[in-house]
Amino acid sequence: MTSVKEQEAIRKLMVFLQEWDSAHKVARSRILDNFIKSNDGKTEPELELEFSQGASLFLARLTAWLRMTYTYSTCLNRLLKSVGIFLSAASGRRYLTEFLEIGGVSILLEILGLDHLKEEDKRESVKLLQLVADAGRKYKELICESYGVRSLAEFLATSKSAEAQEDAQVLLDSLGRGNPKYQNQVYKGLIAVLPCASPRAQQLALQTLRVMQDMVGEAPSVLVEPVLGVLCSVHLEVQYEAIQLLKALMAHEVRPALLKGLVALLTPPRKKAFTFCNKTAKDPTALCLREPMLVYIQQAAAAKVIGVLAKESAEVAEELIQLEVVHGLMVAVGNLDYVASQRHASISLEYFVHTFPIVEECVKKALGHTLFQRFMDSPETWYTKLDPVQAEELASNTVDIPRDIARMQ
């Protein structure tokens, strides 16, 4: 028989549940606020004590209301936080099971894709998905099987909240670890983020790709174009992460394709330097970062990356010479429309000239004694004194180093 104390506790639980069942939105919001305030951080035994061994009865009501109302944001943030108290409770694995049985993962993922919902609600959804993933490999697999990688990648790419993007990146990183069945899916999902318009998303995706690289092994060829594409970013933090990833990729089979792509970026189609935002712009002096300005940014970044990669590996430097990198760097030095291209190309060209005698010989022949001496004396500034004729000669140079000679240096 139950004691008087136990009977009183059960009575209070039944009164509480009846109050919830009969309450409307405002009253339920108040109940949720009180629940969150009183129970945040509690363990499973503590929650069961609070609810007279009937905590699951309240969780069932929360999940039922969530399932019915998540599409139109009725107390959604409070509701998700309340569910989170159960999912985060120590020793509360059964709460997680009960949540998953009602399709909890699918609901959380669908929330991420609903444009009309608030960013803070979506962030709370990501936090709950993280709690699910933290429970172990089979739970990570469940998220991935529910098209979670695609949903999270899209959310990372489109979210306007830096905090929410970071939460999504942490979850994607988690899904890529200890989850061999789906780690390639996570990797490709991150690649899909790279062409997006959010610099923060690009930066986070590049960071995670670099961390995952050793786990994944060989990088797919589909990675080449998106990684080279982010080099046109005006955000230095994005370019930095791209360089770090490219350095890591030099140890993989995708290296030849990346090097070929980098060299190609040094010689973009020759166009006017800028384009207007539109013909009817109120301020005709306001210029957009459109083609070919973005191409010049990409050219400068490629020149910089090439120098970094060449200095780290003589073998990579030789391969670049065979890909006619010297011709490309000289073209970039001659780009009077974009000084960053000239600077980075000149610095990288100096390395090749100092390291490979054949390159020094060919560049000296192409520049002539006087111009070559200026280059050697001050590689970081000599290009500022180029006149249009000299720049045109550089841009149209025909330097051609025989493919086999570089390996003999």
Salt bridges, closest charged atoms under 4 A:
GLU8 OE2 - ARG11 NH2 2.75
GLU19 OE2 - ARG30 NH2 3.34
ASP21 OD1 - ARG61 NE 2.89
ASP33 OD1 - ARG78 NE 2.85
GLU44 OE2 - ARG94 NE 3.14
GLU48 OE2 - ARG94 NH2 2.40
GLU50 OE1 - LYS42 NZ 3.34
GLU98 OE2 - ARG94 NH1 3.87
GLU141 OE2 - ARG137 NE 3.21
GLU166 OE2 - ARG200 NH2 2.75
ASP167 OD2 - ARG123 NE 2.53
ASP173 OD2 - ARG177 NE 2.89
GLU218 OE2 - HIS252 ND1 3.72
GLU237 OE2 - HIS235 ND1 3.73
GLU241 OE1 - ARG210 NH2 3.21
GLU312 OE2 - LYS247 NZ 3.32
GLU315 OE2 - ARG255 NH2 3.18
GLU318 OE1 - ARG407 NH1 3.90
GLU319 OE2 - ARG255 NH2 2.44
GLU350 OE2 - HIS354 NE2 3.57
GLU392 OE1 - ARG270 NH2 2.74
